[in-house]
């Protein structure tokens, strides 16, 4: 089943640069008050956010959702920890994999699917500096090859 289909509202572009994503999971998010209204308006940021497993539950930390402008006392703390909804089997799998050295849970994007906010989280292994440089070289070489092919077709 393809994951991440829906209206993408926020994307963590730095995640694929800093981590090698080995597996992705689609998770629902437990929201409070006017948070869904702010999310639908695209007023959220995944920069510096991460997921952590605590007492058998997965929580998303540092995801910033701006307070809703028309909201009043029902507004929320913008960077509070939010619980992610996953199947028990997936959580057990994540617990085993994140206990290995160097693995972490990284949110990749937030999107609306069937009227519900979903987060695509990835199981990633941190890249070393030389890995990042190698990826940039390969990206640049691919760009040059594509450019040369495009020029030869003209």
VOTI-842623 format. One record per residue: residue number from 1; residue in one letter; x, y, z of N, C-alpha, C in turn. Coordinates in steps of 0.001 Angstrom, whole numbers, plus 500000, padded with zeros to 6 digits. Example, Ala and Ser with C-alpha at 12.3 -4.5 7.8 and 13.67 -1.06 7.14 Angstrom:
   resi   resn    neast   nnorth      nup   caeast   canorth     caup    ceast   cnorth      cup
      1      a   513190   494310   507800   512300    495500   507800   513200   496700   507800
      2      s   512850   497750   507080   513670    498940   507140   512900   500030   507870
END
This chain:
   resi   resn    neast   nnorth      nup   caeast   canorth     caup    ceast   cnorth      cup
      1      x   500838   498820   500000   500000    500000   500000   500881   501240   500000
      2      x   500722   502141   499035   501555    503345   499029   501206   504235   500206
      3      x   502230   504755   500854   502019    505602   502019   502216   507055   501630
      4      x   501585   507924   502374   501806    509341   502177   500944   509930   501081
      5      x   499862   509257   500684   498963    509825   499693   498023   510774   500408
      6      x   497861   511948   499868   496991    512931   500484   497576   514304   500290
      7      x   496914   515304   500842   497361    516677   500697   498503   516947   501677
      8      x   499727   517072   501161   500892    517310   502006   500857   518735   502525
      9      x   500977   518889   503840   500918    520202   504475   502277   520672   504960
     10      x   503133   519748   505365   504476    520104   505824   505405   518938   505531
     11      x   506652   519277   505229   507634    518255   504904   508943   518574   505611
     12      x   509620   517555   506089   510900    517718   506748   511989   517399   505722
     13      x   512437   518415   504990   513393    518213   503905   514771   517837   504424
     14      x   515105   518288   505620   516423    518019   506193   516564   516559   506638
     15      x   515435   515888   506866   515483    514519   507398   516211   513568   506460
     16      x   515902   513611   505167   516546    512690   504221   518011   513054   503987
     17      x   518374   514280   504316   519775    514696   504209   520576   514192   505406
     18      x   519969   514225   506587   520676    513845   507809   520565   512362   508158
     19      x   519562   511667   507602   519334    510269   507944   519152   509426   506689
     20      x   519542   508174   506795   519209    507186   505777   517920   506530   506239
     21      x   516819   506802   505539   515509    506288   505947   515361   504862   505421
     22      x   515181   503916   506352   515089    502512   505971   513654   502011   505874
     23      x   512758   502571   506685   511372    502118   506684   510483   503275   507118
     24      x   509253   503331   506564   508333    504402   506944   507063   503817   507535
     25      x   506439   504596   508407   505193    504207   509060   504230   505385   509004
     26      x   502961   505091   508739   501934    506123   508742   501253   506096   510107
     27      x   501177   507263   510746   500594    507327   512084   499590   508459   512172
     28      x   498524   508236   512919   497585    509298   513233   498158   510129   514372
     29      x   497604   511323   514573   498095    512215   515618   496933   512568   516543
     30      x   497174   512517   517857   496163    512946   518819   496304   514454   518969
     31      x   495260   515193   518571   495289    516657   518599   494307   517182   519635
     32      x   494520   518436   520049   493629    519062   521021   493056   520344   520445
     33      x   491847   520662   520827   491244    521958   520528   491299   522363   519076
     34      x   491945   523491   518818   491953    524092   517477   493176   523681   516656
     35      x   493921   522669   517092   495138    522277   516378   494851   521845   514943
     36      x   493761   521116   514713   493470    520636   513360   493196   521811   512428
     37      x   492599   522874   512937   492332    524051   512106   493636   524704   511678
     38      x   494582   524805   512591   495890    525362   512246   496621   524466   511257
     39      x   496503   523156   511421   497162    522217   510508   496563   522344   509116
     40      x   495247   522404   509028   494601    522548   507710   494995   523837   507022
     41      x   495309   524882   507808   495785    526147   507231   497264   526083   506887
     42      x   497918   524950   507176   499334    524777   506847   500259   525503   507792
     43      x   499802   525802   508994   500607    526556   509951   501304   525602   510931
     44      x   502190   524771   510391   502964    523853   511218   504372   523721   510648
     45      x   505277   523255   511495   506674    523148   511106   507256   521874   511716
     46      x   507920   521076   510884   508519    519820   511350   510006   519949   511652
     47      x   510576   521129   511453   512011    521312   511667   512363   520997   513126
     48      x   513415   520250   513325   513918    519853   514648   512961   518957   515423
     49      x   511951   518385   514765   511041    517501   515489   511556   516063   515424
     50      x   511130   515271   516401   511560    513881   516478   510494   513081   517205
     51      x   510519   511781   517042   509583    510894   517734   510359   510051   518729
     52      x   509707   509735   519826   510350    508945   520875   509326   507983   521464
     53      x   509792   506809   521848   508916    505810   522453   509058   505910   523971
     54      x   507903   506082   524653   507901    506220   526106   506774   505367   526667
     55      x   507120   504398   527495   506150    503494   528132   505238   502821   527111
     56      x   505816   502346   526021   505060    501601   525023   504191   502458   524119
     57      x   504363   503774   524143   503608    504683   523288   504588   505576   522550
     58      x   504210   505993   521345   505090    506834   520529   504603   508277   520622
     59      x   505528   509193   520911   505208    510611   521027   506051   511418   520052
     60      x   505449   512444   519493   506126    513358   518571   506458   514624   519346
     61      x   507742   514980   519390   508217    516139   520145   508655   517248   519183
     62      x   508504   518489   519630   508988    519699   518934   508321   519985   517594
     63      x   507202   519359   517267   506473    519756   516065   505715   521033   516430
     64      x   505980   522104   515732   505370    523393   516054   504085   523578   515256
     65      x   502957   523711   515968   501671    524046   515357   501282   525406   515908
     66      x   501211   526409   515036   500896    527767   515471   499490   527821   516053
     67      x   499279   528661   517078   497930    528805   517635   496966   529348   516582
     68      x   495737   528889   516620   494711    529308   515674   494315   530758   515966
     69      x   494290   531597   514908   494045    533033   515098   492684   533321   515712
     70      x   491642   532612   515261   490305    532872   515774   490022   532129   517079
     71      x   490999   531367   517539   490813    530618   518777   490923   531547   519975
     72      x   490494   531074   521132   490594    531876   522349   491247   531030   523429
     73      x   490550   530740   524495   491136    529960   525580   491393   528512   525185
     74      x   490847   528085   524057   491011    526694   523637   492286   526468   522834
     75      x   493095   527515   522663   494361    527340   521961   495302   526480   522806
     76      x   496358   526006   522220   497224    524981   522803   498665   525469   522867
     77      x   499501   524712   523526   500940    524964   523548   501500   524531   522192
     78      x   502194   525418   521459   502620    525113   520087   503565   523923   519942
     79      x   504414   523648   520929   505409    522583   520755   505223   521416   521726
     80      x   504027   521210   522215   503807    520129   523177   504040   518759   522513
     81      x   504281   517749   523330   504451    516387   522816   503075   515848   522425
     82      x   502992   515266   521234   501721    514735   520730   501848   513222   520539
     83      x   500833   512514   520999   500842    511062   520895   500552   510651   519456
     84      x   501289   509661   518969   501064    509112   517636   500308   507798   517770
     85      x   499392   507578   516845   498560    506376   516876   499097   505347   515881
     86      x   499626   504263   516416   500159    503165   515613   499604   501852   516152
     87      x   499653   500825   515334   499246    499497   515790   500291   498958   516763
     88      x   499857   498144   517704   500760    497575   518711   501916   496828   518042
     89      x   501631   496099   516971   502666    495345   516259   503743   496291   515721
     90      x   503317   497435   515168   504272    498415   514635   505101   499031   515760
     91      x   504467   499332   516887   505193    499917   518020   506236   498937   518540
     92      x   505860   497660   518672   506825    496647   519135   507995   496522   518175
     93      x   507705   496600   516875   508762    496542   515862   509691   497751   516011
     94      x   509115   498935   516215   509910    500151   516378   510757   500113   517647
     95      x   510195   499558   518724   510949    499462   519975   512210   498633   519741
     96      x   512070   497510   519062   513226    496656   518793   514254   497332   517901
     97      x   513784   498046   516900   514712    498647   515947   515384   499909   516485
     98      x   514680   500700   517301   515297    501930   517815   516280   501656   518946
     99      x   516242   500457   519521   517212    500137   520561   518594   499864   519972
    100      x   518638   499632   518653   519930    499459   518001   520631   500814   517923
    101      x   521930   500795   518026   522703    502034   518060   522575   502797   516732
    102      x   522281   504085   516842   522255    504954   515667   520900   505102   514998
    103      x   519889   504367   515438   518574    504464   514817   517689   505434   515587
    104      x   516893   506194   514854   515943    507100   515494   514705   507249   514631
    105      x   513646   507796   515238   512387    508014   514539   512303   509478   514131
    106      x   512106   509707   512829   512099    511059   512295   510790   511296   511540
    107      x   510058   512370   511870   508860    512678   511084   509267   513218   509716
    108      x   508692   512667   508649   509050    513073   507295   508072   514076   506719
    109      x   506773   513846   506931   505789    514809   506446   504466   514650   507165
    110      x   503668   515717   507106   502320    515730   507669   501368   515974   506518
    111      x   500286   515213   506476   499319    515350   505384   497926   515011   505889
    112      x   496931   515401   505091   495534    515088   505403   495112   513925   504523
    113      x   494577   512871   505144   494110    511704   504401   492715   511367   504899
    114      x   491744   511414   504019   490345    511155   504367   489876   512049   505519
    115      x   490327   513302   505518   489905    514268   506527   490620   514161   507854
    116      x   491628   513301   507945   492341    513077   509198   493820   513432   509010
    117      x   494416   514099   509998   495834    514452   509936   496675   513211   510198
    118      x   497633   512962   509326   498538    511817   509464   499982   512306   509411
    119      x   500865   511564   510054   502300    511852   510031   503000   510630   509466
    120      x   503904   510870   508522   504730    509790   507996   506044   509841   508756
    121      x   506294   508817   509589   507545    508790   510343   508454   507740   509725
    122      x   509736   508031   509741   510705    507130   509159   511679   506620   510203
    123      x   512070   505370   510060   513111    504795   510901   514421   505098   510193
    124      x   515221   505959   510793   516423    506412   510106   517682   506162   510894
    125      x   518759   505960   510154   520086    505820   510754   520856   507079   510395
    126      x   521421   507725   511392   522132    508985   511184   523287   508836   510214
    127      x   523413   509812   509312   524513    509805   508342   525720   510511   508926
    128      x   526879   510039   508546   528120    510713   508904   528364   511840   507904
    129      x   529286   512707   508221   529557    513859   507360   529989   513426   505960
    130      x   530813   512384   505884   531286    511938   504564   530155   511313   503749
    131      x   529182   510697   504421   528015    510161   503701   527224   511279   503058
    132      x   527045   512377   503798   526292    513519   503279   526999   514104   502070
    133      x   528336   514218   502155   529109    514758   501027   528975   513858   499808
    134      x   529017   512552   500029   528892    511593   498929   527520   511704   498270
    135      x   526478   511850   499081   525130    512018   498532   525038   513282   497685
    136      x   525631   514379   498171   525601    515628   497406   526346   515482   496078
    137      x   527472   514763   496086   528219    514529   494845   527378   513739   493846
    138      x   526745   512675   494334   525921    511851   493451   524748   512643   492893
    139      x   524144   513480   493714   523025    514306   493271   523478   515269   492172
    140      x   524641   515874   492382   525169    516825   491402   525521   516113   490096
    141      x   526129   514926   490175   526455    514169   488972   525190   513778   488209
    142      x   524167   513369   488911   522899    513006   488269   522297   514220   487566
    143      x   522364   515376   488223   521855    516605   487629   522600   516946   486340
    144      x   523938   516789   486374   524747    517082   485182   524431   516108   484050
    145      x   524246   514836   484370   523907    513827   483355   522553   514152   482732
    146      x   521566   514470   483593   520237    514826   483088   520296   516054   482192
    147      x   521098   517031   482597   521251    518256   481799   521878   517950   480454
    148      x   522912   517069   480448   523575    516701   479188   522623   515939   478268
    149      x   521815   515060   478822   520850    514323   478017   519822   515270   477427
    150      x   519366   516212   478215   518380    517185   477755   518950   518041   476617
    151      x   520215   518436   476742   520873    519241   475695   521044   518442   474415
    152      x   521348   517133   474536   521564    516311   473338   520263   516040   472599
    153      x   519137   516100   473312   517849    515864   472664   517351   517075   471885
    154      x   517898   518246   472178   517453    519476   471478   517967   519561   470065
END
